[in-house]
Structures are given as structure tokens and as C-alpha cells.
């Protein structure tokens, strides 16, 4: 899919295309450990998820990792659902409009944040790394 310059809100397929581009930019050594993670786009996080996380507005959650981080897995684990990363389109678009940031960079940052959770990083550790960058 050829990406167009974004002057109007992209649809879910275009958000996925941006996420695919961001995944391709990851080093191969990292990509091999996320090949089984599904990347999904939803409009907004469900109320149940927001309640569990103590988040009042669905526009405050741009992405979510759902799964078992690599370091917490064991060979004795029972079969489980594939890990998933959700990108919440409307929340991402609101931040895009409010901050005026490049949409690709925004999607990439949200995706990489959630990938860091897959590798076992906490929010505090991710924020510390982001401050260093």
C-alpha cells in the first residue's frame, strides 16, 4: 500500500501500513521475537480495559499490549492466545491533531512502546528510555 500524505484521518488499513513500516524499521534481531505478535487496530479501547487500567477517557490510551512478556514465559506454560498489540485509532488521531506530530512517528512510538512491554519492560522503564532518547 502506498501511503498518502495525511491531511484527513487515515483509516484502519492505513494505520496498519504505518505500523508495518515501523516494524520494518526495527533491527532484525528484535523483529524475530515479535513475529508471532498480532498487530490490531481498533477505534477505541473498551470500557472494561479502561476500568481495569484506571483510565477515565478512552482517548488517553493509544495502544495496549495484551499477552505474556517474553521473560515471564516458561516451557511448562499451557497453550495460550497469541500476544496482541492494539493500536487505538481515534486516540492516536486525537494526539496527532492536538500535537501536530508526524503521524508515522506517532504510530511508531506507540507501537514500539507496546513492543517494549512484550520484551518485559515496565512503563517506568520505557519512560526512562524515552527520556534518554
C-alpha positions, -999 to 999 in steps of 0.1 A, spaced: 0 0 0 13 34 -9 9 59 19 -7 92 11 2 124 28 -22 127 57 -44 157 56 -75 138 66 -78 110 91 -64 77 79 -85 45 81 -75 14 99 -57 -1 69 -35 30 67 -27 28 104 -17 -8 99 5 2 69 22 28 92 27 1 118 42 -23 93 66 4 82 76 9 119 81 -28 124 103 -30 93 125 -3 109 132 -25 139 165 -44 139 161 -80 126 173 -94 160 142 -78 176 118 -85 148 123 -122 151 110 -121 186 77 -103 177 69 -123 145 40 -141 164 25 -109 179 -7 -97 161 -10 -60 155 -46 -49 155 -63 -15 151 -95 -7 170 -113 26 172 -111 30 210 -103 8 240 -133 -10 255 -147 3 288 -137 -29 306 -100 -23 297 -101 13 307 -117 3 341 -90 -23 347 -63 3 340 -79 31 359 -82 53 328 -112 76 326 -112 86 289 -107 62 260 -87 90 243 -60 86 269 -50 51 257 -33 50 223 -20 14 225 -21 -18 246 0 -49 248 -20 -80 257 0 -111 263 27 -127 283 61 -109 282 89 -130 268 108 -131 302 77 -144 320 72 -174 298 81 -210 307 84 -242 287 57 -256 310 31 -229 300 -1 -242 287 -11 -231 252 -24 -195 252 -39 -170 228 -13 -152 206 1 -120 220 -16 -89 206 -8 -52 203 -38 -29 199 -35 5 183 -64 27 192 -71 47 160 -92 75 174 -69 81 204 -39 82 181 -56 106 157 -66 129 186 -30 131 197 -19 137 161 -43 166 158 -35 181 192 3 178 190 7 183 152 33 154 152 41 134 122 16 105 121 42 79 112 64 89 142 34 88 165 22 53 154 58 41 156 63 54 191 30 38 203 39 6 186 74 5 199 62 13 234 39 -17 233 66 -39 218 88 -30 248 61 -44 271 63 -76 250 100 -77 260 91 -72 296 98 -35 301 76 -17 326 60 17 318 86 34 341 115 17 323 101 27 290 96 63 301 132 64 313 144 51 280 123 76 261 137 105 282 172 94 272 163 94 236 
